[in-house]
């Protein structure tokens, strides 16, 4: 499959010349980060937005921002972003949709995972239904919000404002613009200690220094009770944020988690199928396997014993 820019010139014949100029400028950048299939989705998305009737700023914002989004979280989200814009077109103004596209590179960079970006799009759609006046100020402050909050924290912060000021449009706008005392108070309440995205590079360097190889790390929303880090298809899934614990910093907790998961990947002999095992059997197998891989890792890197030992020495309730 090959995508030719000239094949789309007729689609933009009625658009201002600046639209096609922007398309020409971004097409080559997009081609560097997208596969032919992704590039086709990108071009078809621009074509669809051009005929949406919500103004050409929407198209320009999409063209300019989508390559940066793809670079951060992959091209599978292109269709989700287009779909979100189509849904919003009947609920809000073209200016707000353009602001959504403008916010996506920041959201993709701060969230770091395509599923979390999809969750962000869902949140924006939900707010457009119950607090549409809050979207514009929120999108304008998304960099500050996502520098302090996980997606789950952003959702709780936004839902509080939407419910508290449902019938008070002036204070609703002030809340989502981070101008009210309530807004800042809830923001501080929902703020987590250490965000995964702020430590990801350090964790990658840490693991590379230990084992001399790269591992794949991804953040996962951990806003429900009982969440545990896990490995799936050789990808290490970690909580999107952690709080300090009894004097152990968030960075140290992340290091303990990734070192443990990496030890499983490095020292695992073969995958164990759980199909014919009872929950009790799986529990004891996991317990012994955890001990085995950590013992192997400590033989090579004695410092890991101190890192894990601080956590094991903690007193646990019950």
N, C-alpha and C positions, 0 to 999 in steps of 0.2 A: 504494500500500500504506500503510495506517495501522495503528498498534499502539495498542490501548486497554488500559490497565492493568487495568481491571475484568474484562476477558476472562480474566485469569489468577488472579483471586481464588480460584476453586474449586480450582486446582492447589495452593494453599498453605493449604487449609482445615485440614489436620491439623498444619501447622507452628505453632510458637509465634507469638504475635501480633507479636513484635519482628521477625520475618522480613518480614512484610508492611509493617510500619512502615518498616523499612530500604528495602524495595523502593519504597515511595512516595517516600521522601526522595531516593533515587538515580535514580529513573526520569526525573525532569525534568532532572537534570544529564546523564544519559545521552542524552536526546533532543536536547540542545544540541550534542553532539559526534558523534552517530551519525546515519546516514541511516535511513529507515524499515526497510530491509533489515537494517542492522546492529543496530538496536534490536530487531528480531524475533529475530535470533540471540542477542542478550543475554538476552531474556526466555525464549526456549526453553532456553538454557543454564541459567538459574536453575531452570527447571522440571525439567530433567533431573537437576541436582545435588540438588534437593530430594528426588527419589525414589531417589537413589543409595544411601541407607542408611549414609552415612559421617558423619552428624551435621550439625547445622544451622550450625555454625561455618564449614563449607566454603561453604555458600550465602551466608552473611553476608559472608565474605571476598571471594567472587566479586563480589557486588553492589556492595560498597564500593570495590573496587579497579579493576574493569574500565574504568570511564569514564576514569580517569587514564591507563591503558594506551593506550586508543584515541586519546586526545588527543595522545599522544607518537608513536605509530607507525601509527595507522590502524586501522580496524575489521576488516580482513581477518584479523587475528590472533585474533579472538574465538573462532572455531571451533577454531583450533589450541590455544588455552588450555583450552577445554572438553574437547577430545580428549585433551590431556595429563592432565587430571584424571581422566578416565575410565580411562585406562591405569594410572595410579598407584593407583586405588582397589583393585586386586587385589594391590598390591605393598607398600603402606605404609598408615599410619594416616590418619584424617581430619584430625588435627592437622597433619600434615606437608603435606597437600594445601592446607589453609587457609594455612599458612606460604608455600607456593609462590605462591598468589594474592597474598598480602601483599607478596611480594618483586617481583612483576611491575612495579609502577610504577617502582621503582628500576631494575630491569633495562631497562625500555623507555627510561627517561630516559638511562641511562648508555650503552646500546648504540645507540640512535637509529635503528634500522633494523628493519623487520619480519622480514627474513630472519635477522638476528642474534638477534632474540627467539625465533624458531623454533629456532635452534641452541641457545639457552639451555634451552628446553623439552626438546630432545633430550638435552642433557647431564644434566639432572635425571632423566630417565627412565633413562638408562644407569647413573647412579649408584645409582638405586633397586634395580637388579639386582645390582650388585657391591659397593656400600658404603652400604646403606640407613641404617646407624647414623650416617653422616656427613651425611645430608641436613639434619636438623634444625639442627645447629650451623652448617652452611654457609649455609643460608637466613637464619639469624639474623644472619650477618655479611656478607650480600651487598652492602650499601652500601659497606663498607670494601674488600671484594674488588674490586668493579667500579670503585672510584675509583682503583685501582692497576693493574688488569689488563684486557686486552682479553678477548673471549670465548675466543679461542684460548689466551691465557695462563691463563685460569681453567680451561679444559679440561685443560691440561697439569698445572697445580697440583693439580687434583682427582684426575686419573688417577694421579699419583705417590702421593698419600696412599692411594688405594684399593688400589693394588698393594702398597705397602710395609707396610700395616697390615691386610691382608686378614684375618688370623687373630688380630689383637691389637685387640679392640674398644675397650679403654680408651684406647690410644694413637690409634686411629682417630678417636674422638670428640674427643680433644685436638687432633689435627692439624686437623680441619675447624672447630674452634672457635678456631683461630689461637692456641692456647695452648702449642704445642710449638716447640722450636728448629728442627726440620726444616721445620715449616710456614712459619715466618717466613723461613727460608733460601731455600726454593723460591719463596716469594712475591717476595722481592727479586730472585731470578734471573729470574723471568718478567716482572718489572715493566718496562714500556716507558718511554721518555723522555717523550714527549708524546702524549696521547690525543686523537684527533680530536674527541671530544665536548666536551673542555675548550677547544677552540679554534674550534669551529664558529661561534659568534656573532661572534668577532673576524674570522673569514674572511668572513662575510657582510657585515659593516660595511666591511671592506677592499675587497671587490669593488664594493660600492655606491658607495664614495667614488671609485673609479676610473671606473666606467662608468655610474653613476647608474641602475642597474637591479638587480633581484634575480636570482640564479642558484640553482639547486637543487643542494644538496650532500648526498651520502649516504656514510656509512662502509661499507667492505667489508672482510671478513676477508682479511688479507694475510699469512697464515702459510705461504705456499708460495713456493718459489723461482721467480723470474721474474715475480712480480706487477707489473703496471704500472697506474697510474691510467688510467681510460678514461671516455668519454662514451657514454651510451646513452639514447636518447629525450630528449635535451637535459638529462639529469641527469648531474652530475659525480660519479663514483665515486672515492673516495679511500681510502688505507689507514687502518684504524682506529687505528693508532698508528705513530709514527716515532721513531727515535733521533736524537740530535744527530749531526752529520757533520762532522768536521774543523773544529770551531769554529763551524759553522753550526747555529743552534738549530732545534729541531723546528718552532717557529712559523714561522721563515723558510722552512724546507723546504715547509711547507704553503702558505705564501703564494706561493712559486715555482710550486708545482703548480697551485693554483687560478687564478693569473694566466695561466699557459700555457693551461690548458683554457678559461678564459673568452675568451682571445684567439681560440681556434679558433671558439668559438660566435659571437663578435662579427664577426670578419673572414672567416668562411667564405663563399665565393661560392655553392657548391652541394655537396651530398654527393657523394662519389666511390664508385662501386660497385666492389667488389673481385672480382666474379664472373668477369670475363674478364681479370684481371691475374695475373701470376705473383708469387710471393713477393718476387722481386728488384725487380720494378716497384713493388710496394706499398711496399717499404722506401725506395726513392729518392723516390717521391712523398711519403711521410710526412716524409722528411728535408727536402725542399724546402718542404713546407707548414709544417712546424714553424718553419723559418727565416723564411718569409714572414710568418706571423702574429706572430711575436715582433718582427720588424723593424717591422711596422705599429704594434704596441703601444708600442715604445720611442719611435717618432716622437711619439706623443701623451703618453707618460709616461716621460721619460728615466730616472727612478729605477728602473724595471724592468730597465734594462740593467745596473745595478749588482747588483741582486738575482740575476738569472740569470747574470751574469758571474762571480760568486763560485763558482757550481757548475761552469760551463764551464771555469774555470781550474784545477780540481782535476786532479791526475794520476790516471789510471785504469790499473789493472793490465792487462797484456796489450795 
